[in-house]
Amino acid sequence: MVLAFVLGLLMYAMNPLELGNSAATLLAVALTMIVLWVTEALSMPVVALIPLFAFPLMGIQSIEETSKAYANPIIFLFLGGFLLGLAIEKWELHRRIALRIIQFTGTSGDRIVLGFILATGFISLWLSNTATTMMMFPMALSVIHVLKQKQQLQGNLDHFSITLLMAIAYASNLGGIGTIIGTPPNVAYVAYIEKEIPGLQIGFMNWMLLCLPIGLLLMFALYLVMVKWLYPNRIRSTPAMESLIDDEIRALGPITRSQKRVLWIFSITVLLWMARILINQVQPWFKLDDTIIALLGGFALFACPAHANDRKDDSNKKEAHLLEWHDTQKLAWGILLLFGGGLALAGALEKAGLIAELGQWLAQYAGSGFWLILLITTLSILISEVMSNVAQVIVFAPVVTALAQAIHMDPLLLGIPMTLGASCAGMLPMGTPPNAIVFASGQLRLRHMLLTGGIMNLISILLITLFSWFLLPKILG
């Protein structure tokens, strides 16, 4: 903390860019916030509150203007997505989905890993990668425990344990890139770019058309790299494993009416996201956008009653509806504040002209086209290994946008690869929370993560670059 504030003061006192007083003050505040974010000396949402008091006190901009960033429509899109994920988790639909996928893929060593990758990746499209990992992690440990108890096991259990745990972490990260609400970096970038470029809207379905195939290919590559190349387990399907999965499914019982209602609301919300453009074209009375749809879905969860037989009544907590307000205690409110703070900082820097100047300076040394996209993707993935991916996108989204504009390149061609790369960190435990969760199990060594993560990083760089260069212009126009 001391380092952050000292660097901020030095930046203001030295004023190396010879800026006016207001711009120099803003740059000092920005440097302080970035150092606090990178070092995580303070909680990231707490750092995001700094603009609300620092900007008005220092004469950078008024509290009214600063606070607008904290009510950006994209923040409410993520809030709606959070509420959908919360209901799925509360009524244990995520567990039911995961077990059914594993039952469908099979119970040999390779197929169990594939089932976990598919289940984790699918759930991560709608839940945060951390919540997805926390949900799948105990299930993976249960499967490993059952196999260890089997005396005549044929195959390499150590390899199986390594692949299963890493599959959860990596699939949580890679699956999340497939939707705008799947991971915080996606939301942070879309919020910034739609504010930066008036009239631009990156639709929910457009994002999925581009990014879901990347996520699926990366998860398929993850399966091949771990199971067929680095850590073959050669464990065949056993009655014990089939029995474990069947017992887990039986323990859940038949699908309840409340679960069906959550599933209906979730499905209708997704269908509206997919059909939004068509609905807007065929009728003149109202215009849907992704944020309105997400909030309608969230509101419906609070309004729709839970079935009487499913209500988890408590003496202090009324459970009359699918979601009650006390359920939102589990909501990641800090992430929403973080987005607001990042947007406020980026907007102020943009207004002061500092981002444009940085972009012009970088443009002198940058190439263009395919090789620049490759460079940005590579740098993004490497930086995300040691820096929070949300903070990374908040800090670098304005920089790559200004760079693209300085060389007369579409900002999305650099911004989207930078954003996707931020979710692909796999070499170090501190790269993302899912990495840290599975590493803490004690069954992984750093060399396992370095090797697998390094190979996946290379594959990610290649796929993201190719998709961004060849398909992004066609999908997003």
C-alpha positions as CSV (number, residue, x, y, z in Angstrom):
1,M,0.0,0.0,0.0
2,V,2.8,2.4,0.9
3,L,4.5,1.6,-2.4
4,A,1.3,2.4,-4.4
5,F,0.8,5.8,-2.8
6,V,4.5,6.7,-2.9
7,L,4.6,5.9,-6.7
8,G,1.5,8.0,-7.2
9,L,3.0,10.9,-5.4
10,L,6.2,10.6,-7.3
11,M,4.3,10.5,-10.6
12,Y,2.5,13.7,-9.7
13,A,5.6,15.5,-8.4
14,M,7.9,14.5,-11.3
15,N,5.2,14.8,-14.0
16,P,7.4,13.1,-16.7
17,L,4.9,13.7,-19.5
18,E,4.6,17.5,-18.7
19,L,0.8,17.3,-18.3
20,G,-1.5,19.9,-16.9
21,N,-2.4,19.8,-13.2
22,S,-5.7,17.9,-13.7
23,A,-4.2,15.3,-16.0
24,A,-1.1,14.8,-13.8
25,T,-3.4,14.3,-10.8
26,L,-5.5,11.7,-12.7
27,L,-2.4,9.8,-13.9
28,A,-1.1,9.7,-10.3
29,V,-4.5,8.3,-9.1
30,A,-4.5,5.8,-12.0
31,L,-0.9,4.5,-11.1
32,T,-1.9,4.1,-7.5
33,M,-5.0,2.1,-8.4
34,I,-3.1,-0.1,-10.9
35,V,-0.3,-0.9,-8.3
36,L,-2.9,-1.7,-5.7
37,W,-4.7,-4.0,-8.2
38,V,-1.6,-5.7,-9.4
39,T,-0.2,-6.3,-5.9
40,E,-3.6,-7.0,-4.4
41,A,-2.5,-5.1,-1.3
42,L,-6.2,-4.1,-0.9
43,S,-9.3,-6.0,-2.0
44,M,-9.9,-5.2,-5.7
45,P,-13.5,-4.0,-5.2
46,V,-12.2,-1.6,-2.5
47,V,-9.7,-0.2,-4.9
48,A,-12.5,0.3,-7.4
49,L,-14.2,2.7,-5.0
50,I,-11.3,5.2,-5.1
51,P,-12.6,7.2,-8.1
52,L,-15.8,7.9,-6.3
53,F,-14.0,10.0,-3.7
54,A,-10.6,10.8,-5.3
55,F,-11.9,12.3,-8.5
56,P,-14.3,14.9,-6.9
57,L,-11.8,15.8,-4.1
58,M,-9.0,16.3,-6.6
59,G,-11.1,18.2,-9.1
60,I,-10.8,15.6,-11.8
61,Q,-14.5,15.3,-12.4
62,S,-17.7,15.5,-10.4
63,I,-19.2,12.7,-8.3
64,E,-22.3,12.7,-10.6
65,E,-20.2,12.1,-13.7
66,T,-18.0,9.5,-12.0
67,S,-20.8,7.5,-10.5
68,K,-22.4,7.0,-13.9
69,A,-19.8,4.3,-14.7
70,Y,-21.0,2.3,-11.7
71,A,-24.5,2.0,-13.3
72,N,-23.3,1.0,-16.8
73,P,-25.9,-1.4,-18.5
74,I,-23.3,-4.1,-18.9
75,I,-23.0,-4.3,-15.1
76,F,-26.7,-5.1,-14.9
77,L,-26.3,-7.7,-17.6
78,F,-23.7,-9.5,-15.4
79,L,-26.1,-9.0,-12.3
80,G,-28.8,-10.8,-14.2
81,G,-26.4,-13.6,-15.2
82,F,-25.3,-13.9,-11.5
83,L,-28.9,-14.3,-10.5
84,L,-29.5,-17.1,-13.0
85,G,-26.3,-18.9,-11.8
86,L,-27.4,-18.4,-8.2
87,A,-30.7,-20.1,-8.8
88,I,-29.1,-23.0,-10.7
89,E,-26.7,-23.5,-7.8
90,K,-29.3,-23.0,-5.0
91,W,-31.6,-25.7,-6.5
92,E,-28.6,-28.0,-7.4
93,L,-29.3,-28.1,-11.1
94,H,-25.6,-27.7,-11.7
95,R,-24.9,-31.0,-9.9
96,R,-27.6,-32.8,-11.7
97,I,-26.3,-31.6,-15.1
98,A,-22.7,-32.5,-14.3
99,L,-23.6,-36.1,-13.2
100,R,-25.8,-36.7,-16.2
101,I,-23.0,-35.6,-18.6
102,I,-20.5,-37.9,-16.8
103,Q,-23.0,-40.8,-17.0
104,F,-23.5,-40.1,-20.7
105,T,-19.7,-40.0,-21.6
106,G,-18.9,-43.2,-19.7
107,T,-16.8,-44.3,-16.7
108,S,-13.5,-45.4,-18.1
109,G,-10.5,-43.2,-17.0
110,D,-10.5,-41.2,-20.3
111,R,-14.2,-40.9,-20.5
112,I,-14.5,-39.7,-16.9
113,V,-12.0,-36.9,-17.7
114,L,-13.9,-36.0,-20.8
115,G,-17.2,-36.0,-18.9
116,F,-15.7,-33.6,-16.3
117,I,-14.3,-31.3,-19.0
118,L,-17.7,-31.1,-20.7
119,A,-19.7,-30.7,-17.5
120,T,-17.3,-28.1,-16.1
121,G,-17.1,-26.2,-19.3
122,F,-20.9,-26.1,-19.8
123,I,-21.6,-24.9,-16.2
124,S,-18.8,-22.3,-16.5
125,L,-20.7,-20.7,-19.4
126,W,-23.3,-19.4,-16.8
127,L,-21.5,-19.6,-13.4
128,S,-18.2,-17.9,-12.5
129,N,-15.2,-20.1,-13.0
130,T,-14.4,-20.1,-9.2
131,A,-18.0,-21.2,-8.3
132,T,-17.8,-23.9,-11.0
133,T,-14.5,-25.2,-9.7
134,M,-15.7,-25.3,-6.1
135,M,-18.7,-27.3,-7.1
136,M,-16.8,-29.8,-9.3
137,F,-13.8,-30.2,-7.0
138,P,-15.4,-32.4,-4.3
139,M,-16.9,-34.6,-7.0
140,A,-13.5,-35.1,-8.5
141,L,-12.0,-36.0,-5.2
142,S,-14.8,-38.6,-4.6
143,V,-14.1,-40.2,-7.9
144,I,-10.4,-40.4,-7.2
145,H,-11.1,-41.8,-3.7
146,V,-13.3,-44.6,-5.1
147,L,-10.6,-45.6,-7.6
148,K,-7.9,-45.7,-4.9
149,Q,-10.0,-48.1,-2.9
150,K,-10.2,-50.6,-5.7
151,Q,-7.4,-53.1,-5.1
152,Q,-7.0,-54.7,-8.6
153,L,-7.0,-51.4,-10.5
154,Q,-5.5,-51.6,-13.9
155,G,-3.8,-48.4,-15.1
156,N,-2.0,-45.3,-13.8
157,L,-4.0,-43.7,-10.9
158,D,-1.5,-40.9,-10.4
159,H,-1.9,-39.8,-14.0
160,F,-5.7,-40.0,-13.7
161,S,-5.7,-37.8,-10.5
162,I,-3.5,-35.2,-12.2
163,T,-5.6,-35.0,-15.3
164,L,-8.9,-34.9,-13.5
165,L,-7.9,-32.0,-11.2
166,M,-6.3,-30.0,-13.9
167,A,-9.3,-30.7,-16.2
168,I,-11.6,-29.0,-13.7
169,A,-9.4,-25.8,-13.4
170,Y,-8.7,-25.4,-17.1
171,A,-12.2,-26.2,-18.3
172,S,-13.6,-23.7,-15.8
173,N,-11.4,-21.0,-17.3
174,L,-11.9,-22.1,-21.0
175,G,-15.6,-22.7,-20.8
176,G,-16.2,-19.2,-19.4
177,I,-14.9,-17.5,-22.5
178,G,-17.9,-18.8,-24.5
179,T,-20.5,-16.3,-23.2
180,I,-20.3,-12.6,-22.3
181,I,-21.4,-13.4,-18.7
182,G,-19.2,-16.6,-18.4
183,T,-16.2,-14.8,-16.9
184,P,-15.6,-11.3,-15.5
185,P,-12.9,-10.3,-18.1
186,N,-15.5,-10.7,-20.9
187,V,-18.0,-8.4,-19.1
188,A,-15.3,-5.9,-18.3
189,Y,-14.2,-5.6,-21.9
190,V,-17.7,-5.4,-23.4
191,A,-18.7,-2.8,-20.9
192,Y,-15.7,-0.7,-21.8
193,I,-15.9,-1.0,-25.6
194,E,-19.6,-0.3,-25.8
195,K,-19.1,2.8,-23.8
196,E,-16.1,3.8,-25.8
197,I,-17.7,3.4,-29.2
198,P,-21.2,4.8,-29.3
199,G,-23.7,2.7,-31.2
200,L,-21.6,-0.5,-30.9
201,Q,-23.4,-3.5,-29.5
202,I,-21.7,-6.9,-29.1
203,G,-24.7,-9.2,-29.0
204,F,-24.9,-12.2,-26.7
205,M,-25.2,-14.5,-29.7
206,N,-22.5,-12.8,-31.7
207,W,-20.1,-13.4,-28.8
208,M,-21.1,-17.0,-28.6
209,L,-20.7,-17.6,-32.3
210,L,-17.1,-16.4,-32.1
211,C,-15.9,-17.5,-28.7
212,L,-17.9,-20.7,-27.9
213,P,-16.1,-22.6,-30.8
214,I,-12.7,-21.4,-29.4
215,G,-13.7,-22.6,-26.0
216,L,-14.8,-26.0,-27.3
217,L,-11.7,-26.5,-29.4
218,L,-9.5,-25.5,-26.4
219,M,-11.3,-28.0,-24.2
220,F,-10.9,-30.7,-26.8
221,A,-7.2,-29.9,-27.1
222,L,-6.9,-30.0,-23.3
223,Y,-8.4,-33.5,-23.3
224,L,-6.0,-34.7,-26.0
225,V,-2.9,-33.1,-24.5
226,M,-3.5,-34.5,-21.0
227,V,-5.1,-37.9,-21.7
228,K,-3.5,-39.0,-25.0
229,W,-0.1,-37.4,-24.6
230,L,1.2,-36.2,-21.2
231,Y,-0.7,-38.4,-18.7
232,P,-2.3,-41.5,-20.2
233,N,-4.1,-43.4,-17.5
234,R,-5.3,-46.6,-19.2
235,I,-8.0,-47.1,-16.6
236,R,-10.9,-49.1,-17.9
237,S,-14.6,-48.8,-17.0
238,T,-15.5,-50.6,-13.8
239,P,-18.7,-51.5,-12.1
240,A,-17.6,-49.6,-9.0
241,M,-17.3,-46.3,-10.9
242,E,-20.6,-46.8,-12.7
243,S,-22.2,-47.6,-9.3
244,L,-20.8,-44.4,-7.8
245,I,-22.2,-42.2,-10.5
246,D,-25.6,-44.0,-10.3
247,D,-25.7,-43.6,-6.5
248,E,-24.9,-39.9,-6.8
249,I,-27.8,-39.4,-9.3
250,R,-30.2,-41.5,-7.2
251,A,-29.3,-39.4,-4.1
252,L,-30.5,-36.3,-6.0
253,G,-33.9,-38.0,-6.5
254,P,-36.3,-37.1,-9.4
255,I,-36.2,-33.6,-10.7
256,T,-38.4,-31.3,-8.6
257,R,-41.0,-28.9,-9.8
258,S,-38.9,-26.0,-8.5
259,Q,-35.9,-27.2,-10.5
260,K,-38.1,-27.4,-13.6
261,R,-39.2,-23.9,-13.0
262,V,-35.6,-22.6,-12.7
263,L,-34.8,-24.6,-15.9
264,W,-37.7,-23.0,-17.8
265,I,-36.7,-19.5,-16.8
266,F,-33.1,-20.2,-17.7
267,S,-34.0,-21.7,-21.0
268,I,-36.4,-18.9,-22.0
269,T,-33.7,-16.3,-21.0
270,V,-31.1,-18.0,-23.3
271,L,-33.7,-18.3,-26.1
272,L,-34.4,-14.6,-25.9
273,W,-30.7,-13.8,-26.0
274,M,-30.5,-15.9,-29.1
275,A,-33.6,-14.5,-30.8
276,R,-33.3,-10.9,-29.7
277,I,-32.5,-9.4,-33.1
278,L,-35.3,-11.3,-34.8
279,I,-37.8,-10.3,-32.1
280,N,-36.8,-6.6,-32.5
281,Q,-37.2,-6.8,-36.3
282,V,-40.7,-8.4,-36.4
283,Q,-42.5,-6.0,-34.0
284,P,-42.3,-2.2,-33.4
285,W,-43.6,-2.0,-29.8
286,F,-40.5,-2.6,-27.8
287,K,-36.8,-3.2,-28.2
288,L,-35.0,-5.9,-26.3
289,D,-31.3,-5.9,-25.5
290,D,-29.2,-8.4,-23.6
291,T,-29.3,-6.4,-20.3
292,I,-33.1,-6.2,-20.3
293,I,-33.4,-9.9,-21.0
294,A,-31.0,-10.8,-18.2
295,L,-32.8,-8.6,-15.7
296,L,-36.2,-10.0,-16.8
297,G,-34.8,-13.5,-16.1
298,G,-33.5,-12.4,-12.7
299,F,-36.8,-10.8,-11.8
300,A,-38.7,-13.9,-12.9
301,L,-36.7,-16.0,-10.4
302,F,-37.7,-13.7,-7.5
303,A,-41.4,-13.6,-8.7
304,C,-41.9,-17.3,-9.5
305,P,-43.0,-19.3,-6.4
306,A,-41.1,-22.4,-5.4
307,H,-43.2,-25.5,-5.2
308,A,-44.6,-26.1,-1.7
309,N,-42.9,-29.5,-1.4
310,D,-39.5,-28.1,-2.3
311,R,-39.4,-25.1,0.0
312,K,-36.5,-25.1,2.4
313,D,-38.4,-23.3,5.2
314,D,-36.3,-21.8,8.0
315,S,-37.5,-20.0,11.1
316,N,-35.6,-16.9,10.1
317,K,-35.8,-17.2,6.3
318,K,-38.9,-17.3,4.1
319,E,-38.4,-19.5,1.1
320,A,-41.6,-18.8,-0.9
321,H,-39.9,-18.1,-4.2
322,L,-37.2,-19.6,-6.4
323,L,-34.9,-16.8,-5.2
324,E,-35.3,-14.7,-2.0
325,W,-33.3,-11.6,-1.3
326,H,-31.2,-13.2,1.4
327,D,-29.9,-15.6,-1.4
328,T,-28.0,-12.6,-2.8
329,Q,-25.6,-12.7,0.1
330,K,-23.7,-15.1,-2.0
331,L,-23.7,-12.8,-5.0
332,A,-20.3,-11.4,-6.1
333,W,-21.2,-7.8,-5.5
334,G,-17.5,-6.9,-5.4
335,I,-17.1,-7.9,-9.1
336,L,-19.8,-5.4,-10.0
337,L,-18.1,-2.6,-8.1
338,L,-14.8,-3.6,-9.7
339,F,-16.3,-3.1,-13.2
340,G,-17.7,0.3,-12.2
341,G,-14.3,1.4,-10.9
342,G,-12.5,0.2,-14.0
343,L,-15.0,2.0,-16.2
344,A,-14.7,5.2,-14.2
345,L,-10.9,5.2,-14.4
346,A,-10.9,4.3,-18.1
347,G,-13.5,7.0,-18.9
348,A,-11.5,9.7,-17.1
349,L,-8.2,8.7,-18.7
350,E,-10.0,8.8,-22.1
351,K,-11.5,12.2,-21.5
352,A,-8.1,13.6,-20.5
353,G,-6.6,12.3,-23.7
354,L,-4.0,10.2,-21.9
355,I,-5.1,6.9,-23.5
356,A,-5.0,8.4,-27.0
357,E,-1.4,9.7,-26.4
358,L,-0.3,6.3,-25.1
359,G,-1.8,4.6,-28.2
360,Q,0.0,7.0,-30.5
361,W,3.3,6.3,-28.7
362,L,2.9,2.5,-28.9
363,A,1.8,2.8,-32.6
364,Q,5.4,4.0,-33.4
365,Y,6.7,0.6,-32.5
366,A,3.8,-1.7,-33.4
367,G,3.4,-3.6,-36.6
368,S,-0.1,-4.3,-37.9
369,G,-2.5,-7.0,-38.9
370,F,-2.0,-10.7,-38.1
371,W,1.3,-10.3,-36.3
372,L,0.1,-7.6,-34.0
373,I,-2.9,-9.7,-33.0
374,L,-0.5,-12.6,-32.3
375,L,1.7,-10.3,-30.2
376,I,-1.3,-8.9,-28.2
377,T,-2.7,-12.4,-27.5
378,T,0.7,-13.7,-26.4
379,L,1.3,-10.8,-24.1
380,S,-2.2,-11.1,-22.6
381,I,-1.8,-14.7,-21.8
382,L,1.7,-14.2,-20.2
383,I,0.5,-11.2,-18.2
384,S,-2.5,-13.1,-16.9
385,E,-0.2,-15.7,-15.3
386,V,0.9,-13.2,-12.7
387,M,-2.0,-10.6,-12.7
388,S,-5.7,-10.8,-11.9
389,N,-7.4,-11.3,-15.3
390,V,-10.2,-8.8,-14.4
391,A,-7.7,-6.1,-13.5
392,Q,-5.7,-6.9,-16.6
393,V,-8.6,-6.3,-18.9
394,I,-9.7,-3.1,-17.1
395,V,-6.1,-1.7,-17.4
396,F,-5.3,-2.8,-20.9
397,A,-8.6,-2.4,-22.7
398,P,-8.2,1.3,-23.2
399,V,-4.5,0.8,-24.2
400,V,-5.2,-1.7,-27.0
401,T,-8.2,0.3,-28.2
402,A,-6.1,3.5,-28.5
403,L,-3.3,1.5,-30.2
404,A,-5.8,0.1,-32.7
405,Q,-7.2,3.6,-33.4
406,A,-3.8,5.0,-33.8
407,I,-2.9,2.6,-36.6
408,H,-6.5,2.8,-38.1
409,M,-7.4,-0.8,-37.1
410,D,-10.7,-2.0,-35.8
411,P,-10.3,-2.0,-32.0
412,L,-12.2,-5.3,-31.6
413,L,-9.4,-7.0,-33.6
414,L,-7.0,-6.3,-30.7
415,G,-9.5,-6.0,-27.8
416,I,-11.2,-9.4,-28.1
417,P,-7.9,-11.4,-28.4
418,M,-6.6,-9.5,-25.4
419,T,-9.7,-10.4,-23.4
420,L,-9.8,-14.0,-24.3
421,G,-6.1,-14.4,-23.6
422,A,-6.7,-13.1,-20.1
423,S,-8.8,-16.2,-19.3
424,C,-6.3,-18.8,-20.5
425,A,-3.7,-18.7,-17.8
426,G,-2.7,-22.2,-16.9
427,M,1.0,-22.3,-15.9
428,L,0.9,-21.0,-12.3
429,P,-1.4,-21.6,-9.4
430,M,-1.9,-17.9,-8.8
431,G,-3.0,-17.3,-12.4
432,T,-6.7,-17.8,-11.7
433,P,-8.7,-18.9,-8.6
434,P,-9.5,-22.3,-10.2
435,N,-5.8,-23.0,-10.6
436,A,-5.2,-22.2,-6.9
437,I,-8.1,-24.4,-5.7
438,V,-6.9,-27.6,-7.4
439,F,-3.3,-26.9,-6.7
440,A,-4.2,-26.7,-3.0
441,S,-5.3,-30.3,-3.1
442,G,-1.7,-31.4,-2.7
443,Q,-2.0,-33.9,-5.6
444,L,-0.5,-31.6,-8.2
445,R,3.1,-30.5,-8.5
446,L,4.1,-27.2,-10.0
447,R,5.9,-29.0,-12.9
448,H,2.6,-30.6,-13.9
449,M,0.9,-27.2,-14.2
450,L,3.9,-25.6,-15.9
451,L,4.1,-28.3,-18.5
452,T,0.4,-28.7,-19.3
453,G,-0.3,-24.9,-18.9
454,G,2.6,-24.1,-21.2
455,I,1.4,-26.3,-23.9
456,M,-2.2,-25.0,-23.6
457,N,-0.9,-21.5,-23.6
458,L,0.7,-22.1,-27.0
459,I,-2.5,-23.7,-28.4
460,S,-4.6,-20.8,-27.0
461,I,-2.4,-18.2,-28.7
462,L,-2.7,-20.0,-32.0
463,L,-6.4,-20.6,-31.9
464,I,-7.4,-17.1,-30.6
465,T,-5.2,-15.4,-33.1
466,L,-6.5,-17.4,-36.1
467,F,-10.2,-17.0,-35.0
468,S,-9.7,-13.3,-34.4
469,W,-8.0,-12.6,-37.7
470,F,-10.2,-14.8,-40.0
471,L,-13.6,-15.1,-38.3
472,L,-14.1,-12.1,-36.0
473,P,-14.6,-9.6,-38.9
474,K,-17.2,-11.9,-40.5
475,I,-19.2,-12.5,-37.3
476,L,-19.1,-9.0,-35.9
477,G,-19.1,-7.2,-39.2
